Amino acid sequence: MKPLSRRTYAIVAILLAAVIFIGLNIGADATFTTTRLDLTQNGQYTLAPGTKNILRHLKEPILLKFFYSKKTAADYAQVSSYAGRVRDLLNEYAALSHGKIRVEEIDPEPFSAAEDQATASGLSGAPTQTGDVVYFGLVGTNTIDGKETIPFFSQDRESFVEYDLTSLVYHLSHPKKPKLGIISSIPLQAGAGGIQAMMQGRSRPYIAYQELSQSYDTQTLERNFTSIPSDIDVLMIVHPQSMNDEQQYAIDQFVLRGGRALVFVDPASEISAVGGFNTQQGPTSSDLPKLFKAWGIGYDSGKVVGDRGLAQPIQSSDPRNPIQPYPLWLHIPADRVAHNDQVTGQLQSLNLASVGALAPIKGASTTFTPLVSSSVDAGLIDAMMVRFNPDPQSVMTQIVPTGHPFTIAARIFGTAKTAFPKGPPVPEKPAKTPPGQKPPPPPAKQAPQLRVSKEPVNVIVMADTDLFDDKFWVRLGTLYGRTVAAPFADNGAFILNAVENLTGSGDLISLRTRATNDRPFTVVKKLQAEAQAKFQQQQQALQQRLTDTQQRLRTLQQGGQPGQTNAAAGISPAQQSEIERFRHELTETRAKIREVQRNLRASVDQLGSLLSFMNIALVPLLVAAFAIVLALLRRRRRARAIAF
């Protein structure tokens, strides 16, 4: 029998490899239906532990109807790809739910009963160029007629799709919402337009408040409240101003009886200056001095944290330096939050403004655990100087770093004593109610005073209220008449995580923060901060010298002496010589200022050049080097073969 040639062996080997490859793909596709390889840094495409826990503990059946216009959307690659991901997630949810979740996919073709069903369920259709409508939404129902919908899967929220789906399932499986009491001097339900916008019917609540209202049964207490309703699970206090002793006593007893509290105070609340109940000009401060002392918290409402290391860049009115770091607006990265606490463990970033500093009181019976901190390149500034749009450079010069971080948010846990050891305060005599206004509720019968907490108190305090402001953490857009919010920071996640943690649930916490793909150039920011600190004083001195020289030159050109206001008739040779000297000095000073500004960007430009080289030239050079080495090795091997 004639032996097979090498060529035949090669063809057979290729065919056998192809058969094995196809067989492995078919087997893997049938076996590993929910397996994914996720190479993203924060596990973007891996189900979070909270999702798995919710699916594992479902008690009642849930029906998910996935409406997707498959035929109509076939020409739109991005929509088709996104729909494939949603479909895979829904199938994975069903597989992990032990039969509790049933998924139905419906293609609402034009003029069909399915399209009528999609419209009746509250889904939004996206019109196409051909006039057809694409439906891409979800309707979930439970056995007690509860219904939750996602009207349209927006591309802007693709990174949040797991949170949206799990949140929908969670709310269907937990129809009874915990009750959240709100005490706030900032009209959260009115939004940035304030009370005036609400009276005109054009208000839009802050996004954080909207999300709280969707997840909890919220109740806003009247400004003249004297007691806390007994059915409230968590009390959220935002920017408390001018609270009398009777109101602080009500909060004191609520916490001592086991109620949970989330408190936001601020030494210079910028959000309070926009609409609301604030009658003062500029940002205002807030404090709960008696309660903070009883809980073991030190806080000075007259001091603001200025942080050169975490300063956010802002637009400046200076044309020579249009972008400047503003040390009162802080970008808190992941390494400045507590990773061992459920509220902050998954946060990626926070954007805060004019924050205060919290500290433990020596000898307190409670435990003070920092949750959010500044950098070590921070110092305290008088709050009065930041209330009227201070200049970034002037604020920067006021900062004297202490070398240690300041605590911005903290958890207080442990046994606490009452803030009113001498007994309940005497109720204030109610003022006469103006005509047309609702009279205050009658004083409730007071329960016996608790002097020590029944169980360990659990309070979370943050020295900032501006994290509620949409402009600091979320981009708003409109999609087919609906507002779409795309977070770029975790401000809203911090608020929701804190409330959820205080209510005793934490499954959704791991989902809220993983999608905020805010990946700041930390190395670049550090280089800029170091350069700013190094050259700022030199730049300011040169700028002052330039201003002085220009003034003296202007005076001489008018024919007078420094300090004169009226010009003389002529200019003497000595004055002409002095003018030429000043012009030369002016040119030199401007050149030095340009050199300092170049130095400010030198390190960043060097880093950019290095990255450009690595991205453009390094890989081709490595490939070329590998090819050369491989060629030399093959040549050497052939030479050896010939020699033998």
Helices and strands as residue ranges (DSSP letters): H 6-31, H 49-56, E 62-68, G 72-75, H 77-96, E 101-106, H 113-120, E 125-127, E 133-141, E 147-150, G 155-160, H 161-173, E 179-184, G 191-193, H 194-199, H 207-215, E 217-220, E 234-238, H 245-256, E 260-264, G 271-273, H 289-295, E 297-299, E 303-307, E 311-315, E 323-333, G 334-336, E 349-353, E 358-360, E 366-373, E 378-382, G 383-386, H 392-398, E 407-414, E 457-462, G 466-468, G 470-472, E 474-479, E 482-487, H 491-503, H 509-512, H 522-557, H 573-613, I 614-618, H 619-643
